[in-house]
Amino acid sequence: MKTIYNGIIKENPTFVLLLGLCSALAVTKTVESAYLMGICVLVILIFSSFVISLIRKLVTDSVRIPVYILIIGTFVTIVEVLLKEYIPDLYSALGIYLPLIVVNCIVLGRAMVVASKENVGKSVLDAIGIGLGFTLAITIIALIREILGTNTITLIDSISSFTGYKAIYKDILPSTDIFPISIFTTSTGAFLTLAFLIALFNKIKGGKKNESN
Amino acid sequence: MQDNIKGILVLTITAFVCSLLLYLVINLVGGNI
């Protein structure tokens, strides 16, 4: 439990380690694509950490990175094939950022730092923590960006063919002359939101540290 | 030298197993890449 908590709060990949920001900022236009991307990363992280930890004693230093990339690439392709076959709308919504999980620093980083050194149980728990931390972080970014940028919350839209219903909430806040602020739908808005959230995260963490001292 | 041979062997076996797994999954879902 402590390992999972560590992954979500102390070593949050987006707010603390600042890893995998490319996909984190690109898919946070809607809440739906953000949490679905997070789930994809979580699944790939769990399976790749499990396999890498299982074969950690067989892999020598000289072939470590090629072997890890091969394993991560296999799981990413499996997820890609399954999404293309069963949820094609989601596959097209995530676009190029789905195959790019192969080179996502979070997955490769955890493979190098944790899965190649720790036992299977601890590696999988760490993967769950880091995956949940990433999912939570990008969902919060997407929520703020979508509300401020378009005044809507899209929970279920592109996967409606799979679930059978849509869940899009419009006019969350009263519209004015300056609201919604369309800059939040652009990449500038993504960086601004991330910067404010990192500052807020550090402030909360700093406050807790001072209290314990 | 022995480490290099072991490394190449591990890499080859991993590549083979990964290809086999992908082949099975693609055939199972009947999807085309």
gemmi code that builds the backbone of each chain (N, CA, C; Angstrom):
import gemmi

chains = {
    "A": [
        ("MET", (0.835, -1.214, 0.000), (0.000, 0.000, 0.000), (0.866, 1.258, 0.000)),
        ("LYS", (1.991, 1.172, 0.743), (2.892, 2.318, 0.804), (3.529, 2.579, -0.570)),
        ("THR", (3.811, 1.473, -1.302), (4.414, 1.620, -2.636), (3.446, 2.319, -3.584)),
        ("ILE", (2.161, 1.939, -3.498), (1.148, 2.550, -4.372), (0.998, 4.035, -4.027)),
        ("TYR", (0.934, 4.339, -2.720), (0.812, 5.727, -2.265), (2.012, 6.552, -2.732)),
        ("ASN", (3.183, 5.923, -2.653), (4.421, 6.555, -3.102), (4.340, 6.950, -4.576)),
        ("GLY", (3.793, 6.039, -5.391), (3.668, 6.301, -6.836), (2.676, 7.397, -7.155)),
        ("ILE", (1.608, 7.479, -6.338), (0.567, 8.472, -6.627), (0.971, 9.857, -6.112)),
        ("ILE", (1.510, 9.940, -4.905), (1.802, 11.244, -4.298), (3.305, 11.605, -4.334)),
        ("LYS", (4.135, 10.805, -3.653), (5.546, 11.199, -3.488), (6.332, 11.197, -4.792)),
        ("GLU", (6.055, 10.205, -5.669), (6.792, 10.121, -6.930), (5.845, 10.229, -8.111)),
        ("ASN", (4.849, 11.115, -7.996), (3.889, 11.267, -9.091), (4.637, 11.571, -10.398)),
        ("PRO", (4.436, 10.739, -11.455), (5.236, 10.909, -12.672), (5.051, 12.250, -13.371)),
        ("THR", (3.870, 12.849, -13.249), (3.627, 14.118, -13.951), (3.990, 15.330, -13.104)),
        ("PHE", (3.606, 15.325, -11.828), (3.815, 16.514, -11.007), (5.160, 16.536, -10.272)),
        ("VAL", (5.756, 15.373, -10.027), (7.021, 15.347, -9.275), (8.197, 14.946, -10.163)),
        ("LEU", (8.066, 13.799, -10.868), (9.174, 13.335, -11.706), (9.222, 14.054, -13.051)),
        ("LEU", (8.100, 14.679, -13.447), (7.968, 15.384, -14.738), (8.344, 14.486, -15.923)),
        ("LEU", (7.818, 13.265, -15.917), (8.091, 12.318, -17.006), (6.849, 12.165, -17.887)),
        ("GLY", (7.076, 11.810, -19.146), (5.974, 11.529, -20.076), (5.069, 12.721, -20.319)),
        ("LEU", (5.651, 13.921, -20.352), (4.828, 15.130, -20.466), (4.266, 15.320, -21.878)),
        ("CYS", (4.953, 14.788, -22.886), (4.508, 14.974, -24.272), (3.094, 14.446, -24.449)),
        ("SER", (2.895, 13.173, -24.120), (1.555, 12.602, -24.270), (0.599, 13.170, -23.228)),
        ("ALA", (1.125, 13.490, -22.040), (0.266, 14.022, -20.973), (-0.360, 15.351, -21.374)),
        ("LEU", (0.399, 16.181, -22.063), (-0.135, 17.482, -22.470), (-0.971, 17.367, -23.746)),
        ("ALA", (-0.618, 16.410, -24.604), (-1.305, 16.312, -25.899), (-2.703, 15.714, -25.804)),
        ("VAL", (-2.903, 14.775, -24.886), (-4.209, 14.095, -24.842), (-5.153, 14.668, -23.782)),
        ("THR", (-4.772, 15.813, -23.190), (-5.612, 16.343, -22.110), (-6.610, 17.410, -22.596)),
        ("LYS", (-7.009, 17.321, -23.866), (-8.017, 18.265, -24.366), (-9.392, 17.914, -23.809)),
        ("THR", (-9.662, 16.591, -23.687), (-10.928, 16.162, -23.078), (-10.634, 15.188, -21.943)),
        ("VAL", (-11.526, 15.154, -20.960), (-11.351, 14.271, -19.795), (-11.344, 12.811, -20.259)),
        ("GLU", (-12.195, 12.513, -21.237), (-12.320, 11.125, -21.703), (-10.996, 10.591, -22.266)),
        ("SER", (-10.393, 11.341, -23.201), (-9.142, 10.851, -23.793), (-8.035, 10.792, -22.747)),
        ("ALA", (-8.085, 11.684, -21.742), (-7.055, 11.681, -20.705), (-7.123, 10.414, -19.858)),
        ("TYR", (-8.330, 10.116, -19.309), (-8.362, 8.933, -18.424), (-8.205, 7.621, -19.194)),
        ("LEU", (-8.629, 7.620, -20.471), (-8.442, 6.390, -21.255), (-6.965, 6.178, -21.601)),
        ("MET", (-6.263, 7.262, -21.890), (-4.816, 7.181, -22.132), (-4.121, 6.691, -20.859)),
        ("GLY", (-4.565, 7.216, -19.715), (-4.004, 6.813, -18.424), (-4.199, 5.323, -18.180)),
        ("ILE", (-5.391, 4.813, -18.514), (-5.660, 3.383, -18.318), (-4.762, 2.544, -19.234)),
        ("CYS", (-4.586, 2.998, -20.487), (-3.701, 2.277, -21.426), (-2.273, 2.216, -20.863)),
        ("VAL", (-1.774, 3.358, -20.368), (-0.415, 3.390, -19.804), (-0.337, 2.478, -18.582)),
        ("LEU", (-1.383, 2.509, -17.744), (-1.415, 1.676, -16.538), (-1.314, 0.188, -16.895)),
        ("VAL", (-2.118, -0.248, -17.864), (-2.119, -1.665, -18.265), (-0.747, -2.067, -18.816)),
        ("ILE", (-0.200, -1.229, -19.703), (1.108, -1.544, -20.312), (2.205, -1.559, -19.241)),
        ("LEU", (2.131, -0.614, -18.324), (3.123, -0.516, -17.238), (3.092, -1.769, -16.358)),
        ("ILE", (1.900, -2.235, -16.018), (1.781, -3.415, -15.149), (2.362, -4.642, -15.835)),
        ("PHE", (1.945, -4.896, -17.083), (2.411, -6.099, -17.781), (3.914, -6.051, -18.062)),
        ("SER", (4.418, -4.890, -18.517), (5.848, -4.820, -18.839), (6.699, -4.918, -17.570)),
        ("SER", (6.240, -4.295, -16.471), (7.003, -4.407, -15.213), (7.034, -5.852, -14.731)),
        ("PHE", (5.895, -6.548, -14.875), (5.816, -7.948, -14.450), (6.827, -8.804, -15.215)),
        ("VAL", (6.826, -8.685, -16.552), (7.718, -9.516, -17.379), (9.182, -9.129, -17.157)),
        ("ILE", (9.467, -7.829, -17.120), (10.859, -7.377, -16.949), (11.419, -7.828, -15.596)),
        ("SER", (10.579, -7.752, -14.563), (11.027, -8.184, -13.245), (11.252, -9.705, -13.207)),
        ("LEU", (10.425, -10.415, -13.964), (10.529, -11.882, -14.017), (11.854, -12.340, -14.645)),
        ("ILE", (12.316, -11.618, -15.666), (13.542, -12.043, -16.374), (14.760, -11.187, -16.001)),
        ("ARG", (14.675, -10.435, -14.882), (15.729, -9.463, -14.549), (17.109, -10.099, -14.346)),
        ("LYS", (17.138, -11.368, -13.872), (18.438, -11.997, -13.614), (19.087, -12.540, -14.901)),
        ("LEU", (18.270, -12.728, -15.950), (18.791, -13.265, -17.211), (19.367, -12.179, -18.115)),
        ("VAL", (18.845, -10.953, -17.948), (19.236, -9.871, -18.872), (20.543, -9.219, -18.429)),
        ("THR", (21.528, -9.225, -19.336), (22.812, -8.595, -19.013), (22.753, -7.095, -19.339)),
        ("ASP", (23.710, -6.352, -18.789), (23.697, -4.888, -18.961), (23.765, -4.456, -20.424)),
        ("SER", (24.528, -5.212, -21.246), (24.743, -4.792, -22.633), (23.473, -4.832, -23.487)),
        ("VAL", (22.523, -5.704, -23.140), (21.302, -5.802, -23.965), (20.052, -5.341, -23.205)),
        ("ARG", (20.269, -4.672, -22.062), (19.137, -4.284, -21.208), (18.103, -3.438, -21.960)),
        ("ILE", (18.539, -2.331, -22.563), (17.582, -1.405, -23.207), (16.876, -2.068, -24.403)),
        ("PRO", (17.593, -2.758, -25.333), (16.873, -3.411, -26.442), (15.816, -4.412, -25.973)),
        ("VAL", (16.145, -5.196, -24.945), (15.189, -6.192, -24.436), (13.960, -5.497, -23.845)),
        ("TYR", (14.199, -4.431, -23.067), (13.071, -3.727, -22.443), (12.178, -3.073, -23.495)),
        ("ILE", (12.806, -2.444, -24.493), (12.027, -1.786, -25.558), (11.175, -2.834, -26.305)),
        ("LEU", (11.784, -3.998, -26.519), (11.091, -5.097, -27.214), (9.850, -5.531, -26.432)),
        ("ILE", (10.019, -5.704, -25.121), (8.899, -6.143, -24.271), (7.807, -5.068, -24.211)),
        ("ILE", (8.220, -3.820, -23.970), (7.233, -2.726, -23.883), (6.523, -2.571, -25.239)),
        ("GLY", (7.297, -2.637, -26.320), (6.721, -2.505, -27.668), (5.693, -3.579, -27.962)),
        ("THR", (5.957, -4.799, -27.481), (5.008, -5.901, -27.701), (3.676, -5.603, -27.017)),
        ("PHE", (3.739, -5.167, -25.758), (2.489, -4.887, -25.026), (1.749, -3.683, -25.618)),
        ("VAL", (2.494, -2.678, -26.055), (1.849, -1.514, -26.682), (1.127, -1.959, -27.962)),
        ("THR", (1.786, -2.811, -28.753), (1.163, -3.282, -30.006), (-0.070, -4.123, -29.710)),
        ("ILE", (-0.012, -4.947, -28.648), (-1.180, -5.765, -28.291), (-2.363, -4.846, -27.931)),
        ("VAL", (-2.098, -3.828, -27.091), (-3.167, -2.876, -26.710), (-3.698, -2.167, -27.957)),
        ("GLU", (-2.789, -1.784, -28.860), (-3.166, -1.084, -30.089), (-4.077, -1.958, -30.960)),
        ("VAL", (-3.688, -3.223, -31.130), (-4.481, -4.152, -31.958), (-5.862, -4.365, -31.340)),
        ("LEU", (-5.886, -4.539, -29.995), (-7.172, -4.771, -29.318), (-8.084, -3.546, -29.436)),
        ("LEU", (-7.518, -2.342, -29.257), (-8.329, -1.125, -29.378), (-8.821, -0.936, -30.807)),
        ("LYS", (-7.949, -1.204, -31.775), (-8.328, -1.028, -33.184), (-9.475, -1.956, -33.553)),
        ("GLU", (-9.458, -3.145, -32.947), (-10.472, -4.152, -33.280), (-11.794, -3.900, -32.545)),
        ("TYR", (-11.706, -3.576, -31.238), (-12.928, -3.507, -30.429), (-13.434, -2.071, -30.191)),
        ("ILE", (-12.521, -1.084, -30.035), (-12.968, 0.311, -29.832), (-12.244, 1.204, -30.848)),
        ("PRO", (-12.601, 1.118, -32.138), (-11.873, 1.889, -33.162), (-11.954, 3.403, -32.975)),
        ("ASP", (-13.066, 3.878, -32.381), (-13.192, 5.333, -32.169), (-12.145, 5.840, -31.188)),
        ("LEU", (-11.915, 5.060, -30.141), (-10.901, 5.440, -29.154), (-9.511, 5.364, -29.776)),
        ("TYR", (-9.320, 4.343, -30.609), (-8.037, 4.174, -31.302), (-7.717, 5.419, -32.133)),
        ("SER", (-8.725, 5.927, -32.860), (-8.463, 7.127, -33.666), (-8.389, 8.390, -32.807)),
        ("ALA", (-9.079, 8.382, -31.634), (-9.024, 9.558, -30.767), (-7.637, 9.716, -30.137)),
        ("LEU", (-7.021, 8.599, -29.731), (-5.691, 8.683, -29.117), (-4.602, 8.910, -30.172)),
        ("GLY", (-4.862, 8.435, -31.391), (-3.965, 8.698, -32.517), (-2.550, 8.211, -32.305)),
        ("ILE", (-1.591, 9.065, -32.660), (-0.171, 8.684, -32.639), (0.338, 8.499, -31.208)),
        ("TYR", (-0.363, 9.068, -30.224), (0.132, 9.008, -28.839), (0.031, 7.617, -28.225)),
        ("LEU", (-0.783, 6.753, -28.820), (-0.868, 5.367, -28.332), (0.401, 4.575, -28.664)),
        ("PRO", (0.835, 4.500, -29.956), (2.107, 3.808, -30.219), (3.305, 4.490, -29.575)),
        ("LEU", (3.199, 5.793, -29.304), (4.332, 6.508, -28.686), (4.550, 6.141, -27.214)),
        ("ILE", (3.631, 5.336, -26.634), (3.838, 4.877, -25.242), (5.127, 4.046, -25.151)),
        ("VAL", (5.525, 3.433, -26.289), (6.759, 2.621, -26.311), (7.942, 3.438, -25.796)),
        ("VAL", (8.013, 4.707, -26.206), (9.159, 5.531, -25.805), (8.793, 6.491, -24.670)),
        ("ASN", (7.671, 6.210, -23.994), (7.268, 7.029, -22.861), (8.281, 6.839, -21.725)),
        ("CYS", (8.796, 7.937, -21.217), (9.834, 7.861, -20.175), (9.343, 7.166, -18.911)),
        ("ILE", (8.034, 7.237, -18.632), (7.528, 6.625, -17.400), (7.747, 5.109, -17.463)),
        ("VAL", (7.319, 4.492, -18.571), (7.382, 3.030, -18.693), (8.838, 2.559, -18.689)),
        ("LEU", (9.660, 3.175, -19.533), (11.072, 2.775, -19.621), (11.815, 3.114, -18.319)),
        ("GLY", (11.484, 4.276, -17.742), (12.127, 4.697, -16.503), (11.857, 3.739, -15.356)),
        ("ARG", (10.613, 3.345, -15.190), (10.278, 2.405, -14.102), (10.893, 1.036, -14.366)),
        ("ALA", (11.008, 0.656, -15.660), (11.645, -0.624, -15.992), (13.110, -0.604, -15.585)),
        ("MET", (13.787, 0.518, -15.848), (15.215, 0.621, -15.537), (15.458, 0.764, -14.038)),
        ("VAL", (14.615, 1.570, -13.379), (14.880, 1.907, -11.966), (14.331, 0.855, -10.999)),
        ("VAL", (13.110, 0.381, -11.264), (12.468, -0.525, -10.296), (12.429, -1.978, -10.779)),
        ("ALA", (11.784, -2.214, -11.942), (11.537, -3.600, -12.365), (12.820, -4.405, -12.572)),
        ("SER", (13.921, -3.743, -12.975), (15.164, -4.488, -13.217), (15.898, -4.821, -11.921)),
        ("LYS", (15.419, -4.285, -10.788), (16.121, -4.509, -9.513), (15.271, -5.205, -8.457)),
        ("GLU", (13.985, -4.922, -8.465), (13.114, -5.437, -7.397), (12.411, -6.737, -7.814)),
        ("ASN", (11.776, -7.396, -6.816), (11.047, -8.627, -7.130), (9.711, -8.316, -7.824)),
        ("VAL", (9.051, -9.389, -8.294), (7.850, -9.214, -9.123), (6.751, -8.441, -8.383)),
        ("GLY", (6.493, -8.819, -7.132), (5.419, -8.188, -6.360), (5.615, -6.694, -6.216)),
        ("LYS", (6.827, -6.301, -5.816), (7.094, -4.880, -5.602), (7.049, -4.100, -6.921)),
        ("SER", (7.547, -4.742, -8.005), (7.541, -4.073, -9.316), (6.117, -3.808, -9.788)),
        ("VAL", (5.240, -4.825, -9.613), (3.850, -4.665, -10.060), (3.143, -3.603, -9.219)),
        ("LEU", (3.387, -3.609, -7.900), (2.770, -2.602, -7.027), (3.237, -1.192, -7.395)),
        ("ASP", (4.530, -1.081, -7.696), (5.073, 0.213, -8.116), (4.427, 0.654, -9.432)),
        ("ALA", (4.252, -0.303, -10.367), (3.618, 0.012, -11.660), (2.182, 0.492, -11.454)),
        ("ILE", (1.465, -0.162, -10.535), (0.077, 0.250, -10.258), (0.062, 1.678, -9.697)),
        ("GLY", (0.947, 1.941, -8.746), (1.015, 3.277, -8.135), (1.345, 4.361, -9.144)),
        ("ILE", (2.396, 4.107, -9.934), (2.829, 5.111, -10.923), (1.737, 5.290, -12.001)),
        ("GLY", (1.132, 4.179, -12.440), (0.070, 4.246, -13.461), (-1.134, 5.028, -12.961)),
        ("LEU", (-1.530, 4.763, -11.706), (-2.669, 5.487, -11.128), (-2.325, 6.969, -10.949)),
        ("GLY", (-1.086, 7.239, -10.528), (-0.638, 8.625, -10.358), (-0.687, 9.384, -11.672)),
        ("PHE", (-0.244, 8.726, -12.743), (-0.263, 9.352, -14.081), (-1.703, 9.603, -14.530)),
        ("THR", (-2.561, 8.573, -14.361), (-3.964, 8.698, -14.771), (-4.649, 9.843, -14.030)),
        ("LEU", (-4.423, 9.870, -12.723), (-5.039, 10.917, -11.884), (-4.546, 12.307, -12.304)),
        ("ALA", (-3.240, 12.418, -12.524), (-2.658, 13.720, -12.863), (-3.205, 14.238, -14.191)),
        ("ILE", (-3.206, 13.383, -15.232), (-3.655, 13.900, -16.542), (-5.172, 14.120, -16.563)),
        ("THR", (-5.906, 13.375, -15.727), (-7.354, 13.611, -15.658), (-7.640, 14.971, -15.012)),
        ("ILE", (-6.863, 15.315, -13.971), (-7.048, 16.633, -13.328), (-6.707, 17.756, -14.318)),
        ("ILE", (-5.582, 17.577, -15.049), (-5.197, 18.599, -16.046), (-6.311, 18.761, -17.082)),
        ("ALA", (-6.826, 17.614, -17.581), (-7.868, 17.647, -18.622), (-9.150, 18.296, -18.105)),
        ("LEU", (-9.491, 17.987, -16.850), (-10.716, 18.542, -16.249), (-10.642, 20.076, -16.207)),
        ("ILE", (-9.516, 20.585, -15.738), (-9.348, 22.047, -15.650), (-9.339, 22.666, -17.052)),
        ("ARG", (-8.583, 22.038, -17.972), (-8.486, 22.585, -19.332), (-9.832, 22.579, -20.033)),
        ("GLU", (-10.580, 21.485, -19.875), (-11.847, 21.388, -20.597), (-12.894, 22.354, -20.042)),
        ("ILE", (-12.956, 22.452, -18.708), (-13.939, 23.370, -18.112), (-13.594, 24.824, -18.479)),
        ("LEU", (-12.324, 25.203, -18.314), (-11.945, 26.599, -18.591), (-11.937, 26.908, -20.094)),
        ("GLY", (-11.594, 25.901, -20.909), (-11.470, 26.141, -22.349), (-12.766, 26.053, -23.131)),
        ("THR", (-13.617, 25.073, -22.790), (-14.849, 24.890, -23.579), (-16.117, 24.869, -22.715)),
        ("ASN", (-15.966, 24.956, -21.388), (-17.092, 24.931, -20.452), (-17.907, 23.630, -20.541)),
        ("THR", (-17.241, 22.535, -20.846), (-17.920, 21.230, -20.892), (-17.065, 20.189, -20.161)),
        ("ILE", (-17.689, 19.044, -19.838), (-16.940, 17.887, -19.326), (-17.363, 16.684, -20.164)),
        ("THR", (-16.411, 16.114, -20.927), (-16.705, 14.960, -21.771), (-16.237, 13.700, -21.055)),
        ("LEU", (-17.166, 12.960, -20.495), (-16.783, 11.725, -19.792), (-16.829, 10.519, -20.720)),
        ("ILE", (-17.903, 10.404, -21.500), (-18.018, 9.283, -22.452), (-18.522, 9.846, -23.775)),
        ("ASP", (-17.684, 9.764, -24.800), (-18.096, 10.248, -26.118), (-17.624, 9.291, -27.218)),
        ("SER", (-16.291, 9.202, -27.405), (-15.786, 8.361, -28.493), (-15.927, 6.869, -28.186)),
        ("ILE", (-16.118, 6.502, -26.912), (-16.320, 5.081, -26.604), (-17.815, 4.755, -26.451)),
        ("SER", (-18.692, 5.683, -26.923), (-20.138, 5.463, -26.760), (-20.621, 4.251, -27.560)),
        ("SER", (-19.909, 3.926, -28.658), (-20.300, 2.731, -29.424), (-20.049, 1.467, -28.596)),
        ("PHE", (-19.132, 1.564, -27.643), (-18.780, 0.437, -26.775), (-19.683, 0.401, -25.541)),
        ("THR", (-19.919, 1.583, -24.934), (-20.722, 1.625, -23.700), (-22.224, 1.704, -23.978)),
        ("GLY", (-22.609, 2.273, -25.121), (-24.033, 2.362, -25.465), (-24.667, 3.688, -25.086)),
        ("TYR", (-23.958, 4.559, -24.411), (-24.506, 5.883, -24.076), (-23.399, 6.923, -24.003)),
        ("LYS", (-23.813, 8.173, -24.114), (-22.848, 9.281, -24.055), (-23.003, 10.019, -22.729)),
        ("ALA", (-21.928, 10.612, -22.257), (-21.996, 11.439, -21.042), (-21.173, 12.698, -21.272)),
        ("ILE", (-21.848, 13.732, -21.798), (-21.180, 15.020, -22.034), (-21.964, 16.091, -21.268)),
        ("TYR", (-21.315, 16.759, -20.349), (-21.984, 17.798, -19.549), (-21.589, 19.174, -20.069)),
        ("LYS", (-22.592, 19.934, -20.518), (-22.297, 21.260, -21.091), (-22.700, 22.360, -20.107)),
        ("ASP", (-22.161, 23.572, -20.342), (-22.438, 24.766, -19.523), (-22.287, 24.494, -18.021)),
        ("ILE", (-21.098, 24.093, -17.652), (-20.794, 23.801, -16.243), (-20.828, 25.088, -15.425)),
        ("LEU", (-20.187, 26.138, -15.941), (-20.155, 27.441, -15.273), (-20.894, 28.461, -16.147)),
        ("PRO", (-21.456, 29.520, -15.555), (-22.160, 30.524, -16.376), (-21.193, 31.230, -17.343)),
        ("SER", (-21.579, 31.300, -18.632), (-20.720, 31.938, -19.641), (-20.774, 33.461, -19.510)),
        ("THR", (-19.599, 34.082, -19.689), (-19.531, 35.560, -19.673), (-18.780, 36.008, -20.927)),
        ("ASP", (-18.435, 37.312, -20.983), (-17.699, 37.831, -22.145), (-16.316, 37.205, -22.278)),
        ("ILE", (-15.680, 36.924, -21.139), (-14.302, 36.399, -21.191), (-14.236, 34.895, -20.929)),
        ("PHE", (-15.351, 34.284, -20.617), (-15.357, 32.851, -20.306), (-16.312, 32.103, -21.238)),
        ("PRO", (-16.002, 30.954, -21.824), (-14.784, 30.166, -21.682), (-13.543, 30.790, -22.338)),
        ("ILE", (-12.374, 30.456, -21.754), (-11.103, 31.025, -22.220), (-10.468, 30.035, -23.199)),
        ("SER", (-10.539, 30.363, -24.489), (-10.158, 29.379, -25.512), (-8.667, 29.030, -25.501)),
        ("ILE", (-7.829, 29.854, -24.862), (-6.382, 29.550, -24.830), (-6.121, 28.209, -24.122)),
        ("PHE", (-7.032, 27.810, -23.226), (-6.832, 26.552, -22.497), (-6.989, 25.323, -23.380)),
        ("THR", (-7.578, 25.489, -24.576), (-7.676, 24.338, -25.483), (-6.398, 24.167, -26.306)),
        ("THR", (-5.521, 25.157, -26.265), (-4.266, 25.069, -27.031), (-3.148, 24.510, -26.149)),
        ("SER", (-1.978, 24.267, -26.777), (-0.865, 23.701, -26.007), (-0.342, 24.702, -24.969)),
        ("THR", (-0.496, 25.986, -25.245), (-0.088, 27.010, -24.258), (-0.891, 26.827, -22.973)),
        ("GLY", (-2.189, 26.610, -23.142), (-3.064, 26.389, -21.995), (-2.668, 25.146, -21.219)),
        ("ALA", (-2.218, 24.123, -21.965), (-1.791, 22.882, -21.315), (-0.583, 23.127, -20.428)),
        ("PHE", (0.381, 23.884, -20.959), (1.589, 24.196, -20.176), (1.241, 25.063, -18.972)),
        ("LEU", (0.359, 26.044, -19.168), (-0.041, 26.927, -18.058), (-0.706, 26.115, -16.949)),
        ("THR", (-1.649, 25.246, -17.347), (-2.357, 24.409, -16.359), (-1.373, 23.533, -15.610)),
        ("LEU", (-0.450, 22.908, -16.359), (0.534, 22.027, -15.718), (1.392, 22.816, -14.732)),
        ("ALA", (1.827, 24.010, -15.146), (2.673, 24.829, -14.271), (1.945, 25.188, -12.978)),
        ("PHE", (0.684, 25.609, -13.091), (-0.082, 25.973, -11.893), (-0.292, 24.754, -10.991)),
        ("LEU", (-0.559, 23.595, -11.608), (-0.792, 22.388, -10.808), (0.480, 21.920, -10.103)),
        ("ILE", (1.635, 22.027, -10.800), (2.905, 21.640, -10.157), (3.179, 22.566, -8.968)),
        ("ALA", (2.948, 23.864, -9.169), (3.153, 24.838, -8.080), (2.251, 24.503, -6.894)),
        ("LEU", (0.982, 24.196, -7.195), (0.019, 23.861, -6.140), (0.431, 22.581, -5.414)),
        ("PHE", (0.868, 21.584, -6.196), (1.298, 20.295, -5.645), (2.495, 20.497, -4.704)),
        ("ASN", (3.468, 21.315, -5.153), (4.652, 21.590, -4.331), (4.284, 22.354, -3.065)),
        ("LYS", (3.323, 23.271, -3.202), (2.879, 24.065, -2.050), (2.267, 23.138, -0.988)),
        ("ILE", (1.391, 22.222, -1.450), (0.745, 21.291, -0.514), (1.794, 20.383, 0.137)),
        ("LYS", (2.713, 19.852, -0.708), (3.748, 18.958, -0.185), (4.676, 19.696, 0.786)),
        ("GLY", (5.035, 20.945, 0.421), (5.889, 21.772, 1.282), (5.223, 22.050, 2.621)),
        ("GLY", (3.929, 22.338, 2.589), (3.161, 22.588, 3.811), (3.162, 21.391, 4.729)),
        ("LYS", (3.019, 20.204, 4.119), (3.010, 18.964, 4.912), (4.365, 18.724, 5.551)),
        ("LYS", (5.461, 19.017, 4.781), (6.819, 18.830, 5.288), (7.065, 19.730, 6.487)),
        ("ASN", (6.646, 20.998, 6.355), (6.844, 21.957, 7.454), (6.095, 21.524, 8.705)),
        ("GLU", (4.885, 20.982, 8.495), (4.088, 20.515, 9.638), (4.796, 19.391, 10.377)),
        ("SER", (5.387, 18.442, 9.604), (6.055, 17.295, 10.230), (7.331, 17.723, 10.939)),
        ("ASN", (7.999, 18.831, 10.445), (9.205, 19.328, 11.110), (8.809, 20.029, 12.408)),
    ],
    "B": [
        ("MET", (33.183, -11.837, -23.036), (32.805, -12.587, -24.250), (31.576, -13.450, -23.983)),
        ("GLN", (31.632, -14.183, -22.869), (30.516, -15.077, -22.524), (29.253, -14.262, -22.217)),
        ("ASP", (29.470, -13.068, -21.594), (28.349, -12.181, -21.287), (27.667, -11.704, -22.553)),
        ("ASN", (28.486, -11.396, -23.591), (27.945, -10.916, -24.860), (27.104, -11.993, -25.526)),
        ("ILE", (27.606, -13.223, -25.498), (26.874, -14.344, -26.120), (25.554, -14.559, -25.378)),
        ("LYS", (25.615, -14.504, -24.032), (24.403, -14.675, -23.224), (23.395, -13.564, -23.547)),
        ("GLY", (23.931, -12.328, -23.713), (23.070, -11.186, -24.030), (22.368, -11.362, -25.361)),
        ("ILE", (23.131, -11.774, -26.372), (22.554, -11.962, -27.711), (21.496, -13.074, -27.671)),
        ("LEU", (21.797, -14.111, -26.916), (20.870, -15.239, -26.793), (19.559, -14.795, -26.132)),
        ("VAL", (19.681, -14.029, -25.050), (18.488, -13.523, -24.340), (17.673, -12.618, -25.263)),
        ("LEU", (18.372, -11.758, -26.010), (17.698, -10.829, -26.933), (16.955, -11.604, -28.027)),
        ("THR", (17.598, -12.635, -28.568), (16.984, -13.436, -29.632), (15.744, -14.170, -29.117)),
        ("ILE", (15.894, -14.777, -27.928), (14.750, -15.519, -27.365), (13.597, -14.565, -27.064)),
        ("THR", (13.918, -13.379, -26.491), (12.864, -12.388, -26.192), (12.156, -11.975, -27.479)),
        ("ALA", (12.936, -11.704, -28.529), (12.347, -11.283, -29.811), (11.434, -12.377, -30.357)),
        ("PHE", (11.870, -13.628, -30.243), (11.075, -14.756, -30.746), (9.767, -14.880, -29.963)),
        ("VAL", (9.863, -14.829, -28.644), (8.661, -14.961, -27.792), (7.693, -13.798, -28.047)),
        ("CYS", (8.237, -12.588, -28.160), (7.387, -11.411, -28.403), (6.675, -11.530, -29.755)),
        ("SER", (7.405, -11.965, -30.777), (6.800, -12.123, -32.115), (5.693, -13.167, -32.074)),
        ("LEU", (5.960, -14.253, -31.361), (4.978, -15.340, -31.251), (3.707, -14.843, -30.556)),
        ("LEU", (3.909, -14.084, -29.479), (2.778, -13.527, -28.725), (1.945, -12.593, -29.600)),
        ("LEU", (2.622, -11.744, -30.353), (1.919, -10.806, -31.244), (1.162, -11.558, -32.326)),
        ("TYR", (1.807, -12.571, -32.891), (1.177, -13.388, -33.943), (-0.105, -14.023, -33.409)),
        ("LEU", (-0.029, -14.557, -32.172), (-1.205, -15.207, -31.570), (-2.324, -14.192, -31.334)),
        ("VAL", (-1.967, -13.025, -30.779), (-2.989, -12.007, -30.481), (-3.650, -11.515, -31.758)),
        ("ILE", (-2.841, -11.222, -32.788), (-3.397, -10.713, -34.049), (-4.319, -11.755, -34.681)),
        ("ASN", (-3.905, -13.022, -34.615), (-4.755, -14.087, -35.165), (-6.028, -14.276, -34.368)),
        ("LEU", (-5.890, -14.096, -33.051), (-7.043, -14.283, -32.161), (-8.140, -13.252, -32.415)),
        ("VAL", (-7.732, -11.984, -32.568), (-8.724, -10.929, -32.811), (-9.080, -10.803, -34.289)),
        ("GLY", (-8.293, -11.467, -35.140), (-8.575, -11.415, -36.583), (-8.369, -10.040, -37.173)),
        ("GLY", (-7.517, -9.242, -36.499), (-7.279, -7.868, -36.963), (-6.131, -7.803, -37.951)),
        ("ASN", (-6.124, -6.730, -38.722), (-5.016, -6.487, -39.641), (-4.279, -5.239, -39.204)),
        ("ILE", (-2.965, -5.278, -39.263), (-2.185, -4.080, -38.902), (-1.936, -3.260, -40.188)),
    ],
}
model = gemmi.Model(1)
for chain_id, residues in chains.items():
    chain = gemmi.Chain(chain_id)
    for i, (resn, *xyz) in enumerate(residues, 1):
        res = gemmi.Residue()
        res.name, res.seqid = resn, gemmi.SeqId(i, " ")
        for name, pos in zip(("N", "CA", "C"), xyz):
            atom = gemmi.Atom()
            atom.name, atom.element = name, gemmi.Element(name[0])
            atom.pos, atom.b_iso = gemmi.Position(*pos), 0.0
            res.add_atom(atom)
        chain.add_residue(res)
    model.add_chain(chain)
structure = gemmi.Structure()
structure.add_model(model)
structure.setup_entities()
